[in-house]
């Protein structure tokens, strides 16, 4: 069910814009844009295990050549079918195949989800040994899964 509310105080909110709302005494709402979250962290990481098409476990290097304990990563903005389906197993196999061809990945984390997984963007580039190059020119796994029709945008 779609609820349409009169927008007061905000012209075109735009797709994906985060807003704060406040209910007025007359029953209408005012909306004001919330500043975008700018806290993002980018690390070199080594995939340890692919759980399913949109979840994996990796060890990251937060700096000074230290390694984190294994982190559960959830690919941000996408959802793949469940593993109990043929398409879910195919999505997982695709991720396993592309990540097996690289020595490391670049992850950019944003925050954790309700299950404690880090929401992450993942970039990789087969044959590349320079993390800076992978960061700039790497293949964006989240988008690749969408383009291959192995995932859909989340939330829908």
MODELLER restraints for C-alpha pairs under 7 A, 6 or more apart:
rsr = mdl.restraints
at = mdl.atoms
rsr.add(forms.Gaussian(group=physical.xy_distance, feature=features.Distance(at['CA:6:A'], at['CA:28:A']), mean=6.54, stdev=0.5))
rsr.add(forms.Gaussian(group=physical.xy_distance, feature=features.Distance(at['CA:6:A'], at['CA:29:A']), mean=6.91, stdev=0.5))
rsr.add(forms.Gaussian(group=physical.xy_distance, feature=features.Distance(at['CA:7:A'], at['CA:29:A']), mean=6.70, stdev=0.5))
rsr.add(forms.Gaussian(group=physical.xy_distance, feature=features.Distance(at['CA:7:A'], at['CA:30:A']), mean=6.36, stdev=0.5))
rsr.add(forms.Gaussian(group=physical.xy_distance, feature=features.Distance(at['CA:7:A'], at['CA:31:A']), mean=6.70, stdev=0.5))
rsr.add(forms.Gaussian(group=physical.xy_distance, feature=features.Distance(at['CA:8:A'], at['CA:29:A']), mean=6.50, stdev=0.5))
rsr.add(forms.Gaussian(group=physical.xy_distance, feature=features.Distance(at['CA:8:A'], at['CA:30:A']), mean=4.82, stdev=0.5))
rsr.add(forms.Gaussian(group=physical.xy_distance, feature=features.Distance(at['CA:8:A'], at['CA:31:A']), mean=6.36, stdev=0.5))
rsr.add(forms.Gaussian(group=physical.xy_distance, feature=features.Distance(at['CA:9:A'], at['CA:30:A']), mean=5.55, stdev=0.5))
rsr.add(forms.Gaussian(group=physical.xy_distance, feature=features.Distance(at['CA:9:A'], at['CA:31:A']), mean=5.79, stdev=0.5))
rsr.add(forms.Gaussian(group=physical.xy_distance, feature=features.Distance(at['CA:9:A'], at['CA:32:A']), mean=6.61, stdev=0.5))
rsr.add(forms.Gaussian(group=physical.xy_distance, feature=features.Distance(at['CA:10:A'], at['CA:31:A']), mean=5.71, stdev=0.5))
rsr.add(forms.Gaussian(group=physical.xy_distance, feature=features.Distance(at['CA:10:A'], at['CA:32:A']), mean=6.00, stdev=0.5))
rsr.add(forms.Gaussian(group=physical.xy_distance, feature=features.Distance(at['CA:18:A'], at['CA:33:A']), mean=6.15, stdev=0.5))
rsr.add(forms.Gaussian(group=physical.xy_distance, feature=features.Distance(at['CA:18:A'], at['CA:34:A']), mean=5.62, stdev=0.5))
rsr.add(forms.Gaussian(group=physical.xy_distance, feature=features.Distance(at['CA:19:A'], at['CA:31:A']), mean=6.07, stdev=0.5))
rsr.add(forms.Gaussian(group=physical.xy_distance, feature=features.Distance(at['CA:19:A'], at['CA:32:A']), mean=5.42, stdev=0.5))
rsr.add(forms.Gaussian(group=physical.xy_distance, feature=features.Distance(at['CA:19:A'], at['CA:33:A']), mean=4.33, stdev=0.5))
rsr.add(forms.Gaussian(group=physical.xy_distance, feature=features.Distance(at['CA:19:A'], at['CA:34:A']), mean=5.01, stdev=0.5))
rsr.add(forms.Gaussian(group=physical.xy_distance, feature=features.Distance(at['CA:20:A'], at['CA:31:A']), mean=5.58, stdev=0.5))
rsr.add(forms.Gaussian(group=physical.xy_distance, feature=features.Distance(at['CA:20:A'], at['CA:32:A']), mean=5.38, stdev=0.5))
rsr.add(forms.Gaussian(group=physical.xy_distance, feature=features.Distance(at['CA:20:A'], at['CA:33:A']), mean=6.31, stdev=0.5))
rsr.add(forms.Gaussian(group=physical.xy_distance, feature=features.Distance(at['CA:20:A'], at['CA:34:A']), mean=6.24, stdev=0.5))
rsr.add(forms.Gaussian(group=physical.xy_distance, feature=features.Distance(at['CA:21:A'], at['CA:29:A']), mean=6.36, stdev=0.5))
rsr.add(forms.Gaussian(group=physical.xy_distance, feature=features.Distance(at['CA:21:A'], at['CA:30:A']), mean=5.57, stdev=0.5))
rsr.add(forms.Gaussian(group=physical.xy_distance, feature=features.Distance(at['CA:21:A'], at['CA:31:A']), mean=4.54, stdev=0.5))
rsr.add(forms.Gaussian(group=physical.xy_distance, feature=features.Distance(at['CA:21:A'], at['CA:32:A']), mean=6.62, stdev=0.5))
rsr.add(forms.Gaussian(group=physical.xy_distance, feature=features.Distance(at['CA:22:A'], at['CA:29:A']), mean=5.44, stdev=0.5))
rsr.add(forms.Gaussian(group=physical.xy_distance, feature=features.Distance(at['CA:22:A'], at['CA:30:A']), mean=5.29, stdev=0.5))
rsr.add(forms.Gaussian(group=physical.xy_distance, feature=features.Distance(at['CA:22:A'], at['CA:31:A']), mean=6.60, stdev=0.5))
rsr.add(forms.Gaussian(group=physical.xy_distance, feature=features.Distance(at['CA:23:A'], at['CA:29:A']), mean=4.43, stdev=0.5))
rsr.add(forms.Gaussian(group=physical.xy_distance, feature=features.Distance(at['CA:23:A'], at['CA:30:A']), mean=6.52, stdev=0.5))
rsr.add(forms.Gaussian(group=physical.xy_distance, feature=features.Distance(at['CA:39:A'], at['CA:110:A']), mean=6.69, stdev=0.5))
rsr.add(forms.Gaussian(group=physical.xy_distance, feature=features.Distance(at['CA:40:A'], at['CA:108:A']), mean=6.44, stdev=0.5))
rsr.add(forms.Gaussian(group=physical.xy_distance, feature=features.Distance(at['CA:40:A'], at['CA:109:A']), mean=5.75, stdev=0.5))
rsr.add(forms.Gaussian(group=physical.xy_distance, feature=features.Distance(at['CA:40:A'], at['CA:110:A']), mean=5.04, stdev=0.5))
rsr.add(forms.Gaussian(group=physical.xy_distance, feature=features.Distance(at['CA:41:A'], at['CA:108:A']), mean=5.34, stdev=0.5))
rsr.add(forms.Gaussian(group=physical.xy_distance, feature=features.Distance(at['CA:41:A'], at['CA:109:A']), mean=5.28, stdev=0.5))
rsr.add(forms.Gaussian(group=physical.xy_distance, feature=features.Distance(at['CA:41:A'], at['CA:110:A']), mean=6.77, stdev=0.5))
rsr.add(forms.Gaussian(group=physical.xy_distance, feature=features.Distance(at['CA:42:A'], at['CA:106:A']), mean=6.91, stdev=0.5))
rsr.add(forms.Gaussian(group=physical.xy_distance, feature=features.Distance(at['CA:42:A'], at['CA:107:A']), mean=5.53, stdev=0.5))
rsr.add(forms.Gaussian(group=physical.xy_distance, feature=features.Distance(at['CA:42:A'], at['CA:108:A']), mean=4.20, stdev=0.5))
rsr.add(forms.Gaussian(group=physical.xy_distance, feature=features.Distance(at['CA:42:A'], at['CA:109:A']), mean=6.46, stdev=0.5))
rsr.add(forms.Gaussian(group=physical.xy_distance, feature=features.Distance(at['CA:43:A'], at['CA:60:A']), mean=6.18, stdev=0.5))
rsr.add(forms.Gaussian(group=physical.xy_distance, feature=features.Distance(at['CA:43:A'], at['CA:61:A']), mean=6.00, stdev=0.5))
rsr.add(forms.Gaussian(group=physical.xy_distance, feature=features.Distance(at['CA:43:A'], at['CA:62:A']), mean=5.97, stdev=0.5))
rsr.add(forms.Gaussian(group=physical.xy_distance, feature=features.Distance(at['CA:43:A'], at['CA:106:A']), mean=5.73, stdev=0.5))
rsr.add(forms.Gaussian(group=physical.xy_distance, feature=features.Distance(at['CA:43:A'], at['CA:107:A']), mean=5.42, stdev=0.5))
rsr.add(forms.Gaussian(group=physical.xy_distance, feature=features.Distance(at['CA:43:A'], at['CA:108:A']), mean=6.50, stdev=0.5))
rsr.add(forms.Gaussian(group=physical.xy_distance, feature=features.Distance(at['CA:44:A'], at['CA:60:A']), mean=5.80, stdev=0.5))
rsr.add(forms.Gaussian(group=physical.xy_distance, feature=features.Distance(at['CA:44:A'], at['CA:61:A']), mean=5.61, stdev=0.5))
rsr.add(forms.Gaussian(group=physical.xy_distance, feature=features.Distance(at['CA:44:A'], at['CA:104:A']), mean=6.73, stdev=0.5))
rsr.add(forms.Gaussian(group=physical.xy_distance, feature=features.Distance(at['CA:44:A'], at['CA:105:A']), mean=5.92, stdev=0.5))
rsr.add(forms.Gaussian(group=physical.xy_distance, feature=features.Distance(at['CA:44:A'], at['CA:106:A']), mean=4.73, stdev=0.5))
rsr.add(forms.Gaussian(group=physical.xy_distance, feature=features.Distance(at['CA:44:A'], at['CA:107:A']), mean=6.45, stdev=0.5))
rsr.add(forms.Gaussian(group=physical.xy_distance, feature=features.Distance(at['CA:44:A'], at['CA:131:A']), mean=6.86, stdev=0.5))
rsr.add(forms.Gaussian(group=physical.xy_distance, feature=features.Distance(at['CA:45:A'], at['CA:58:A']), mean=6.15, stdev=0.5))
rsr.add(forms.Gaussian(group=physical.xy_distance, feature=features.Distance(at['CA:45:A'], at['CA:59:A']), mean=5.41, stdev=0.5))
rsr.add(forms.Gaussian(group=physical.xy_distance, feature=features.Distance(at['CA:45:A'], at['CA:60:A']), mean=4.01, stdev=0.5))
rsr.add(forms.Gaussian(group=physical.xy_distance, feature=features.Distance(at['CA:45:A'], at['CA:61:A']), mean=6.06, stdev=0.5))
rsr.add(forms.Gaussian(group=physical.xy_distance, feature=features.Distance(at['CA:45:A'], at['CA:104:A']), mean=5.69, stdev=0.5))
rsr.add(forms.Gaussian(group=physical.xy_distance, feature=features.Distance(at['CA:45:A'], at['CA:105:A']), mean=5.26, stdev=0.5))
rsr.add(forms.Gaussian(group=physical.xy_distance, feature=features.Distance(at['CA:45:A'], at['CA:106:A']), mean=5.92, stdev=0.5))
rsr.add(forms.Gaussian(group=physical.xy_distance, feature=features.Distance(at['CA:45:A'], at['CA:107:A']), mean=6.65, stdev=0.5))
rsr.add(forms.Gaussian(group=physical.xy_distance, feature=features.Distance(at['CA:46:A'], at['CA:58:A']), mean=5.33, stdev=0.5))
rsr.add(forms.Gaussian(group=physical.xy_distance, feature=features.Distance(at['CA:46:A'], at['CA:59:A']), mean=5.30, stdev=0.5))
rsr.add(forms.Gaussian(group=physical.xy_distance, feature=features.Distance(at['CA:46:A'], at['CA:60:A']), mean=6.38, stdev=0.5))
rsr.add(forms.Gaussian(group=physical.xy_distance, feature=features.Distance(at['CA:46:A'], at['CA:104:A']), mean=4.78, stdev=0.5))
rsr.add(forms.Gaussian(group=physical.xy_distance, feature=features.Distance(at['CA:46:A'], at['CA:105:A']), mean=6.07, stdev=0.5))
rsr.add(forms.Gaussian(group=physical.xy_distance, feature=features.Distance(at['CA:47:A'], at['CA:57:A']), mean=6.04, stdev=0.5))
rsr.add(forms.Gaussian(group=physical.xy_distance, feature=features.Distance(at['CA:47:A'], at['CA:58:A']), mean=4.17, stdev=0.5))
rsr.add(forms.Gaussian(group=physical.xy_distance, feature=features.Distance(at['CA:47:A'], at['CA:59:A']), mean=6.54, stdev=0.5))
rsr.add(forms.Gaussian(group=physical.xy_distance, feature=features.Distance(at['CA:47:A'], at['CA:104:A']), mean=6.97, stdev=0.5))
rsr.add(forms.Gaussian(group=physical.xy_distance, feature=features.Distance(at['CA:48:A'], at['CA:57:A']), mean=5.45, stdev=0.5))
rsr.add(forms.Gaussian(group=physical.xy_distance, feature=features.Distance(at['CA:48:A'], at['CA:58:A']), mean=5.00, stdev=0.5))
rsr.add(forms.Gaussian(group=physical.xy_distance, feature=features.Distance(at['CA:48:A'], at['CA:59:A']), mean=6.99, stdev=0.5))
rsr.add(forms.Gaussian(group=physical.xy_distance, feature=features.Distance(at['CA:49:A'], at['CA:56:A']), mean=5.73, stdev=0.5))
rsr.add(forms.Gaussian(group=physical.xy_distance, feature=features.Distance(at['CA:49:A'], at['CA:57:A']), mean=5.14, stdev=0.5))
rsr.add(forms.Gaussian(group=physical.xy_distance, feature=features.Distance(at['CA:49:A'], at['CA:58:A']), mean=6.99, stdev=0.5))
rsr.add(forms.Gaussian(group=physical.xy_distance, feature=features.Distance(at['CA:50:A'], at['CA:56:A']), mean=4.31, stdev=0.5))
rsr.add(forms.Gaussian(group=physical.xy_distance, feature=features.Distance(at['CA:50:A'], at['CA:57:A']), mean=6.32, stdev=0.5))
rsr.add(forms.Gaussian(group=physical.xy_distance, feature=features.Distance(at['CA:50:A'], at['CA:96:A']), mean=6.30, stdev=0.5))
rsr.add(forms.Gaussian(group=physical.xy_distance, feature=features.Distance(at['CA:52:A'], at['CA:83:A']), mean=6.53, stdev=0.5))
rsr.add(forms.Gaussian(group=physical.xy_distance, feature=features.Distance(at['CA:52:A'], at['CA:92:A']), mean=4.80, stdev=0.5))
rsr.add(forms.Gaussian(group=physical.xy_distance, feature=features.Distance(at['CA:53:A'], at['CA:80:A']), mean=5.63, stdev=0.5))
rsr.add(forms.Gaussian(group=physical.xy_distance, feature=features.Distance(at['CA:53:A'], at['CA:88:A']), mean=6.74, stdev=0.5))
rsr.add(forms.Gaussian(group=physical.xy_distance, feature=features.Distance(at['CA:53:A'], at['CA:91:A']), mean=4.83, stdev=0.5))
rsr.add(forms.Gaussian(group=physical.xy_distance, feature=features.Distance(at['CA:53:A'], at['CA:92:A']), mean=4.09, stdev=0.5))
rsr.add(forms.Gaussian(group=physical.xy_distance, feature=features.Distance(at['CA:53:A'], at['CA:95:A']), mean=6.21, stdev=0.5))
rsr.add(forms.Gaussian(group=physical.xy_distance, feature=features.Distance(at['CA:54:A'], at['CA:74:A']), mean=5.75, stdev=0.5))
rsr.add(forms.Gaussian(group=physical.xy_distance, feature=features.Distance(at['CA:54:A'], at['CA:75:A']), mean=5.16, stdev=0.5))
rsr.add(forms.Gaussian(group=physical.xy_distance, feature=features.Distance(at['CA:54:A'], at['CA:79:A']), mean=6.24, stdev=0.5))
rsr.add(forms.Gaussian(group=physical.xy_distance, feature=features.Distance(at['CA:54:A'], at['CA:80:A']), mean=5.97, stdev=0.5))
rsr.add(forms.Gaussian(group=physical.xy_distance, feature=features.Distance(at['CA:55:A'], at['CA:73:A']), mean=5.58, stdev=0.5))
rsr.add(forms.Gaussian(group=physical.xy_distance, feature=features.Distance(at['CA:55:A'], at['CA:74:A']), mean=4.57, stdev=0.5))
rsr.add(forms.Gaussian(group=physical.xy_distance, feature=features.Distance(at['CA:55:A'], at['CA:75:A']), mean=6.26, stdev=0.5))
rsr.add(forms.Gaussian(group=physical.xy_distance, feature=features.Distance(at['CA:56:A'], at['CA:72:A']), mean=5.91, stdev=0.5))
rsr.add(forms.Gaussian(group=physical.xy_distance, feature=features.Distance(at['CA:56:A'], at['CA:73:A']), mean=5.31, stdev=0.5))
rsr.add(forms.Gaussian(group=physical.xy_distance, feature=features.Distance(at['CA:56:A'], at['CA:74:A']), mean=6.73, stdev=0.5))
rsr.add(forms.Gaussian(group=physical.xy_distance, feature=features.Distance(at['CA:57:A'], at['CA:70:A']), mean=6.13, stdev=0.5))
rsr.add(forms.Gaussian(group=physical.xy_distance, feature=features.Distance(at['CA:57:A'], at['CA:71:A']), mean=5.43, stdev=0.5))
rsr.add(forms.Gaussian(group=physical.xy_distance, feature=features.Distance(at['CA:57:A'], at['CA:72:A']), mean=4.63, stdev=0.5))
rsr.add(forms.Gaussian(group=physical.xy_distance, feature=features.Distance(at['CA:57:A'], at['CA:73:A']), mean=5.95, stdev=0.5))
rsr.add(forms.Gaussian(group=physical.xy_distance, feature=features.Distance(at['CA:58:A'], at['CA:70:A']), mean=5.42, stdev=0.5))
rsr.add(forms.Gaussian(group=physical.xy_distance, feature=features.Distance(at['CA:58:A'], at['CA:71:A']), mean=5.36, stdev=0.5))
rsr.add(forms.Gaussian(group=physical.xy_distance, feature=features.Distance(at['CA:58:A'], at['CA:72:A']), mean=6.74, stdev=0.5))
rsr.add(forms.Gaussian(group=physical.xy_distance, feature=features.Distance(at['CA:59:A'], at['CA:67:A']), mean=6.40, stdev=0.5))
rsr.add(forms.Gaussian(group=physical.xy_distance, feature=features.Distance(at['CA:59:A'], at['CA:68:A']), mean=5.64, stdev=0.5))
rsr.add(forms.Gaussian(group=physical.xy_distance, feature=features.Distance(at['CA:59:A'], at['CA:69:A']), mean=6.08, stdev=0.5))
rsr.add(forms.Gaussian(group=physical.xy_distance, feature=features.Distance(at['CA:59:A'], at['CA:70:A']), mean=4.75, stdev=0.5))
rsr.add(forms.Gaussian(group=physical.xy_distance, feature=features.Distance(at['CA:59:A'], at['CA:71:A']), mean=6.05, stdev=0.5))
rsr.add(forms.Gaussian(group=physical.xy_distance, feature=features.Distance(at['CA:60:A'], at['CA:67:A']), mean=5.57, stdev=0.5))
rsr.add(forms.Gaussian(group=physical.xy_distance, feature=features.Distance(at['CA:60:A'], at['CA:68:A']), mean=5.41, stdev=0.5))
rsr.add(forms.Gaussian(group=physical.xy_distance, feature=features.Distance(at['CA:61:A'], at['CA:67:A']), mean=4.70, stdev=0.5))
rsr.add(forms.Gaussian(group=physical.xy_distance, feature=features.Distance(at['CA:61:A'], at['CA:68:A']), mean=6.41, stdev=0.5))
rsr.add(forms.Gaussian(group=physical.xy_distance, feature=features.Distance(at['CA:72:A'], at['CA:117:A']), mean=4.92, stdev=0.5))
rsr.add(forms.Gaussian(group=physical.xy_distance, feature=features.Distance(at['CA:72:A'], at['CA:118:A']), mean=6.24, stdev=0.5))
rsr.add(forms.Gaussian(group=physical.xy_distance, feature=features.Distance(at['CA:73:A'], at['CA:117:A']), mean=5.24, stdev=0.5))
rsr.add(forms.Gaussian(group=physical.xy_distance, feature=features.Distance(at['CA:73:A'], at['CA:118:A']), mean=4.78, stdev=0.5))
rsr.add(forms.Gaussian(group=physical.xy_distance, feature=features.Distance(at['CA:73:A'], at['CA:119:A']), mean=5.98, stdev=0.5))
rsr.add(forms.Gaussian(group=physical.xy_distance, feature=features.Distance(at['CA:73:A'], at['CA:120:A']), mean=6.14, stdev=0.5))
rsr.add(forms.Gaussian(group=physical.xy_distance, feature=features.Distance(at['CA:74:A'], at['CA:117:A']), mean=5.84, stdev=0.5))
rsr.add(forms.Gaussian(group=physical.xy_distance, feature=features.Distance(at['CA:74:A'], at['CA:118:A']), mean=5.87, stdev=0.5))
rsr.add(forms.Gaussian(group=physical.xy_distance, feature=features.Distance(at['CA:74:A'], at['CA:119:A']), mean=4.88, stdev=0.5))
rsr.add(forms.Gaussian(group=physical.xy_distance, feature=features.Distance(at['CA:74:A'], at['CA:120:A']), mean=5.98, stdev=0.5))
rsr.add(forms.Gaussian(group=physical.xy_distance, feature=features.Distance(at['CA:75:A'], at['CA:119:A']), mean=5.79, stdev=0.5))
rsr.add(forms.Gaussian(group=physical.xy_distance, feature=features.Distance(at['CA:75:A'], at['CA:120:A']), mean=5.06, stdev=0.5))
rsr.add(forms.Gaussian(group=physical.xy_distance, feature=features.Distance(at['CA:75:A'], at['CA:121:A']), mean=5.92, stdev=0.5))
rsr.add(forms.Gaussian(group=physical.xy_distance, feature=features.Distance(at['CA:75:A'], at['CA:142:A']), mean=6.20, stdev=0.5))
rsr.add(forms.Gaussian(group=physical.xy_distance, feature=features.Distance(at['CA:76:A'], at['CA:119:A']), mean=4.99, stdev=0.5))
rsr.add(forms.Gaussian(group=physical.xy_distance, feature=features.Distance(at['CA:76:A'], at['CA:120:A']), mean=5.14, stdev=0.5))
rsr.add(forms.Gaussian(group=physical.xy_distance, feature=features.Distance(at['CA:76:A'], at['CA:121:A']), mean=5.91, stdev=0.5))
rsr.add(forms.Gaussian(group=physical.xy_distance, feature=features.Distance(at['CA:77:A'], at['CA:153:A']), mean=5.72, stdev=0.5))
rsr.add(forms.Gaussian(group=physical.xy_distance, feature=features.Distance(at['CA:77:A'], at['CA:154:A']), mean=4.87, stdev=0.5))
rsr.add(forms.Gaussian(group=physical.xy_distance, feature=features.Distance(at['CA:77:A'], at['CA:155:A']), mean=6.90, stdev=0.5))
rsr.add(forms.Gaussian(group=physical.xy_distance, feature=features.Distance(at['CA:78:A'], at['CA:142:A']), mean=6.72, stdev=0.5))
rsr.add(forms.Gaussian(group=physical.xy_distance, feature=features.Distance(at['CA:78:A'], at['CA:151:A']), mean=6.16, stdev=0.5))
rsr.add(forms.Gaussian(group=physical.xy_distance, feature=features.Distance(at['CA:78:A'], at['CA:152:A']), mean=5.54, stdev=0.5))
rsr.add(forms.Gaussian(group=physical.xy_distance, feature=features.Distance(at['CA:78:A'], at['CA:153:A']), mean=4.47, stdev=0.5))
rsr.add(forms.Gaussian(group=physical.xy_distance, feature=features.Distance(at['CA:78:A'], at['CA:154:A']), mean=4.57, stdev=0.5))
rsr.add(forms.Gaussian(group=physical.xy_distance, feature=features.Distance(at['CA:79:A'], at['CA:151:A']), mean=5.37, stdev=0.5))
rsr.add(forms.Gaussian(group=physical.xy_distance, feature=features.Distance(at['CA:79:A'], at['CA:152:A']), mean=5.53, stdev=0.5))
rsr.add(forms.Gaussian(group=physical.xy_distance, feature=features.Distance(at['CA:79:A'], at['CA:153:A']), mean=6.27, stdev=0.5))
rsr.add(forms.Gaussian(group=physical.xy_distance, feature=features.Distance(at['CA:79:A'], at['CA:154:A']), mean=5.57, stdev=0.5))
rsr.add(forms.Gaussian(group=physical.xy_distance, feature=features.Distance(at['CA:80:A'], at['CA:88:A']), mean=6.40, stdev=0.5))
rsr.add(forms.Gaussian(group=physical.xy_distance, feature=features.Distance(at['CA:80:A'], at['CA:91:A']), mean=6.90, stdev=0.5))
rsr.add(forms.Gaussian(group=physical.xy_distance, feature=features.Distance(at['CA:80:A'], at['CA:150:A']), mean=6.31, stdev=0.5))
rsr.add(forms.Gaussian(group=physical.xy_distance, feature=features.Distance(at['CA:80:A'], at['CA:151:A']), mean=4.37, stdev=0.5))
rsr.add(forms.Gaussian(group=physical.xy_distance, feature=features.Distance(at['CA:80:A'], at['CA:152:A']), mean=6.60, stdev=0.5))
rsr.add(forms.Gaussian(group=physical.xy_distance, feature=features.Distance(at['CA:81:A'], at['CA:87:A']), mean=6.27, stdev=0.5))
rsr.add(forms.Gaussian(group=physical.xy_distance, feature=features.Distance(at['CA:81:A'], at['CA:88:A']), mean=4.43, stdev=0.5))
rsr.add(forms.Gaussian(group=physical.xy_distance, feature=features.Distance(at['CA:82:A'], at['CA:88:A']), mean=4.95, stdev=0.5))
rsr.add(forms.Gaussian(group=physical.xy_distance, feature=features.Distance(at['CA:83:A'], at['CA:89:A']), mean=5.19, stdev=0.5))
rsr.add(forms.Gaussian(group=physical.xy_distance, feature=features.Distance(at['CA:91:A'], at['CA:150:A']), mean=5.49, stdev=0.5))
rsr.add(forms.Gaussian(group=physical.xy_distance, feature=features.Distance(at['CA:101:A'], at['CA:126:A']), mean=5.71, stdev=0.5))
rsr.add(forms.Gaussian(group=physical.xy_distance, feature=features.Distance(at['CA:102:A'], at['CA:124:A']), mean=6.96, stdev=0.5))
rsr.add(forms.Gaussian(group=physical.xy_distance, feature=features.Distance(at['CA:102:A'], at['CA:125:A']), mean=6.70, stdev=0.5))
rsr.add(forms.Gaussian(group=physical.xy_distance, feature=features.Distance(at['CA:102:A'], at['CA:126:A']), mean=4.97, stdev=0.5))
rsr.add(forms.Gaussian(group=physical.xy_distance, feature=features.Distance(at['CA:102:A'], at['CA:127:A']), mean=6.62, stdev=0.5))
rsr.add(forms.Gaussian(group=physical.xy_distance, feature=features.Distance(at['CA:105:A'], at['CA:122:A']), mean=6.69, stdev=0.5))
rsr.add(forms.Gaussian(group=physical.xy_distance, feature=features.Distance(at['CA:105:A'], at['CA:123:A']), mean=5.81, stdev=0.5))
rsr.add(forms.Gaussian(group=physical.xy_distance, feature=features.Distance(at['CA:105:A'], at['CA:124:A']), mean=4.93, stdev=0.5))
rsr.add(forms.Gaussian(group=physical.xy_distance, feature=features.Distance(at['CA:106:A'], at['CA:122:A']), mean=5.76, stdev=0.5))
rsr.add(forms.Gaussian(group=physical.xy_distance, feature=features.Distance(at['CA:106:A'], at['CA:123:A']), mean=5.12, stdev=0.5))
rsr.add(forms.Gaussian(group=physical.xy_distance, feature=features.Distance(at['CA:106:A'], at['CA:124:A']), mean=6.40, stdev=0.5))
rsr.add(forms.Gaussian(group=physical.xy_distance, feature=features.Distance(at['CA:106:A'], at['CA:134:A']), mean=6.97, stdev=0.5))
rsr.add(forms.Gaussian(group=physical.xy_distance, feature=features.Distance(at['CA:106:A'], at['CA:135:A']), mean=6.34, stdev=0.5))
rsr.add(forms.Gaussian(group=physical.xy_distance, feature=features.Distance(at['CA:107:A'], at['CA:120:A']), mean=6.10, stdev=0.5))
rsr.add(forms.Gaussian(group=physical.xy_distance, feature=features.Distance(at['CA:107:A'], at['CA:121:A']), mean=5.57, stdev=0.5))
rsr.add(forms.Gaussian(group=physical.xy_distance, feature=features.Distance(at['CA:107:A'], at['CA:122:A']), mean=4.71, stdev=0.5))
rsr.add(forms.Gaussian(group=physical.xy_distance, feature=features.Distance(at['CA:107:A'], at['CA:123:A']), mean=6.50, stdev=0.5))
rsr.add(forms.Gaussian(group=physical.xy_distance, feature=features.Distance(at['CA:108:A'], at['CA:120:A']), mean=5.32, stdev=0.5))
rsr.add(forms.Gaussian(group=physical.xy_distance, feature=features.Distance(at['CA:108:A'], at['CA:121:A']), mean=5.13, stdev=0.5))
rsr.add(forms.Gaussian(group=physical.xy_distance, feature=features.Distance(at['CA:108:A'], at['CA:122:A']), mean=6.69, stdev=0.5))
rsr.add(forms.Gaussian(group=physical.xy_distance, feature=features.Distance(at['CA:109:A'], at['CA:118:A']), mean=6.16, stdev=0.5))
rsr.add(forms.Gaussian(group=physical.xy_distance, feature=features.Distance(at['CA:109:A'], at['CA:119:A']), mean=5.65, stdev=0.5))
rsr.add(forms.Gaussian(group=physical.xy_distance, feature=features.Distance(at['CA:109:A'], at['CA:120:A']), mean=4.35, stdev=0.5))
rsr.add(forms.Gaussian(group=physical.xy_distance, feature=features.Distance(at['CA:109:A'], at['CA:121:A']), mean=6.59, stdev=0.5))
rsr.add(forms.Gaussian(group=physical.xy_distance, feature=features.Distance(at['CA:110:A'], at['CA:119:A']), mean=5.77, stdev=0.5))
rsr.add(forms.Gaussian(group=physical.xy_distance, feature=features.Distance(at['CA:110:A'], at['CA:120:A']), mean=6.35, stdev=0.5))
rsr.add(forms.Gaussian(group=physical.xy_distance, feature=features.Distance(at['CA:111:A'], at['CA:118:A']), mean=5.66, stdev=0.5))
rsr.add(forms.Gaussian(group=physical.xy_distance, feature=features.Distance(at['CA:111:A'], at['CA:119:A']), mean=5.74, stdev=0.5))
rsr.add(forms.Gaussian(group=physical.xy_distance, feature=features.Distance(at['CA:112:A'], at['CA:118:A']), mean=4.26, stdev=0.5))
rsr.add(forms.Gaussian(group=physical.xy_distance, feature=features.Distance(at['CA:112:A'], at['CA:119:A']), mean=5.69, stdev=0.5))
rsr.add(forms.Gaussian(group=physical.xy_distance, feature=features.Distance(at['CA:113:A'], at['CA:119:A']), mean=6.59, stdev=0.5))
rsr.add(forms.Gaussian(group=physical.xy_distance, feature=features.Distance(at['CA:121:A'], at['CA:142:A']), mean=6.45, stdev=0.5))
rsr.add(forms.Gaussian(group=physical.xy_distance, feature=features.Distance(at['CA:122:A'], at['CA:140:A']), mean=5.96, stdev=0.5))
rsr.add(forms.Gaussian(group=physical.xy_distance, feature=features.Distance(at['CA:122:A'], at['CA:141:A']), mean=5.52, stdev=0.5))
rsr.add(forms.Gaussian(group=physical.xy_distance, feature=features.Distance(at['CA:122:A'], at['CA:142:A']), mean=6.61, stdev=0.5))
rsr.add(forms.Gaussian(group=physical.xy_distance, feature=features.Distance(at['CA:123:A'], at['CA:134:A']), mean=6.70, stdev=0.5))
rsr.add(forms.Gaussian(group=physical.xy_distance, feature=features.Distance(at['CA:123:A'], at['CA:135:A']), mean=6.73, stdev=0.5))
rsr.add(forms.Gaussian(group=physical.xy_distance, feature=features.Distance(at['CA:123:A'], at['CA:138:A']), mean=5.25, stdev=0.5))
rsr.add(forms.Gaussian(group=physical.xy_distance, feature=features.Distance(at['CA:123:A'], at['CA:139:A']), mean=5.23, stdev=0.5))
rsr.add(forms.Gaussian(group=physical.xy_distance, feature=features.Distance(at['CA:123:A'], at['CA:140:A']), mean=4.59, stdev=0.5))
rsr.add(forms.Gaussian(group=physical.xy_distance, feature=features.Distance(at['CA:123:A'], at['CA:141:A']), mean=5.79, stdev=0.5))
rsr.add(forms.Gaussian(group=physical.xy_distance, feature=features.Distance(at['CA:124:A'], at['CA:134:A']), mean=6.00, stdev=0.5))
rsr.add(forms.Gaussian(group=physical.xy_distance, feature=features.Distance(at['CA:124:A'], at['CA:138:A']), mean=5.03, stdev=0.5))
rsr.add(forms.Gaussian(group=physical.xy_distance, feature=features.Distance(at['CA:124:A'], at['CA:139:A']), mean=5.30, stdev=0.5))
rsr.add(forms.Gaussian(group=physical.xy_distance, feature=features.Distance(at['CA:124:A'], at['CA:140:A']), mean=6.88, stdev=0.5))
rsr.add(forms.Gaussian(group=physical.xy_distance, feature=features.Distance(at['CA:125:A'], at['CA:134:A']), mean=5.77, stdev=0.5))
rsr.add(forms.Gaussian(group=physical.xy_distance, feature=features.Distance(at['CA:125:A'], at['CA:138:A']), mean=4.92, stdev=0.5))
rsr.add(forms.Gaussian(group=physical.xy_distance, feature=features.Distance(at['CA:125:A'], at['CA:139:A']), mean=5.93, stdev=0.5))
rsr.add(forms.Gaussian(group=physical.xy_distance, feature=features.Distance(at['CA:128:A'], at['CA:134:A']), mean=6.97, stdev=0.5))
rsr.add(forms.Gaussian(group=physical.xy_distance, feature=features.Distance(at['CA:145:A'], at['CA:151:A']), mean=5.50, stdev=0.5))
rsr.add(forms.Gaussian(group=physical.xy_distance, feature=features.Distance(at['CA:146:A'], at['CA:152:A']), mean=5.83, stdev=0.5))
